C-alpha cells in the first residue's frame, strides 16, 4: 500500500450524455416491443432529471402486456444492450398492484413509449 499520495484525482464521466442516452433508448424501444409486448417504457432516476454521474445506473421502467414472464428482465437487458441498465420490469397486472410506487418512481421520468 502506498505511503504517499500522488495528489491526483481521477474523474470519471458517464459514457454518454443524457440526450444521447434518450435517443439510443428511443431507437431501441421498437426492438424491445418485438421481443416483449412493452406497453410503457419510462426513463427515471438520475438520468431523467439530469443528475447522472459515471456511477449512476440507468433506471428504466418497462410494463408489458400478458402474464408474468420469468425471462422479461433478461430480455429487456439483452435487447436494449446498454451498460449500466437497471430495468424495473413488470407485467401490467403487477404494475397495477404497484401503481402508487411506480407513479412516485417515474414522477419526473421521461416516457419513451406510449
CORJO-V519027 format. One record per residue. N is the residue number from 1. RES is the residue in one small letter. D_LAST is the distance of its C-alpha to the last C-alpha in Angstrom with 2 decimals. Layout:
<<N/RES/D_LAST> <N/RES/D_LAST>>
This chain:
<<1/x/53.50> <2/x/54.14> <3/x/56.39> <4/x/55.40> <5/x/52.13> <6/x/51.33> <7/x/49.91> <8/x/46.75> <9/x/43.16> <10/x/40.39> <11/x/37.18> <12/x/34.00> <13/x/31.04> <14/x/27.52> <15/x/27.18> <16/x/24.60> <17/x/23.52> <18/x/20.29> <19/x/19.12> <20/x/20.17> <21/x/18.33> <22/x/14.97> <23/x/15.76> <24/x/16.85> <25/x/13.80> <26/x/11.57> <27/x/14.32> <28/x/14.34> <29/x/10.81> <30/x/11.56> <31/x/14.77> <32/x/13.29> <33/x/11.34> <34/x/14.83> <35/x/16.55> <36/x/14.44> <37/x/11.94> <38/x/9.20> <39/x/6.51> <40/x/5.72> <41/x/7.50> <42/x/9.29> <43/x/12.63> <44/x/15.15> <45/x/18.92> <46/x/21.44> <47/x/19.49> <48/x/16.83> <49/x/19.72> <50/x/22.01> <51/x/24.65> <52/x/24.43> <53/x/27.77> <54/x/29.00> <55/x/28.92> <56/x/25.37> <57/x/23.07> <58/x/19.44> <59/x/17.55> <60/x/14.18> <61/x/12.39> <62/x/11.10> <63/x/10.59> <64/x/11.44> <65/x/12.78> <66/x/16.52> <67/x/19.48> <68/x/20.03> <69/x/20.90> <70/x/23.55> <71/x/22.46> <72/x/18.77> <73/x/19.64> <74/x/21.92> <75/x/19.59> <76/x/16.89> <77/x/19.80> <78/x/21.42> <79/x/18.53> <80/x/17.38> <81/x/21.08> <82/x/21.20> <83/x/24.27> <84/x/23.72> <85/x/20.31> <86/x/20.13> <87/x/17.19> <88/x/16.75> <89/x/15.65> <90/x/15.49> <91/x/15.24> <92/x/13.53> <93/x/17.15> <94/x/17.97> <95/x/15.01> <96/x/16.21> <97/x/19.67> <98/x/18.70> <99/x/16.47> <100/x/18.89> <101/x/19.27> <102/x/15.63> <103/x/15.14> <104/x/18.21> <105/x/17.21> <106/x/13.96> <107/x/15.41> <108/x/15.90> <109/x/13.10> <110/x/11.02> <111/x/7.23> <112/x/7.12> <113/x/3.78> <114/x/0.00>>
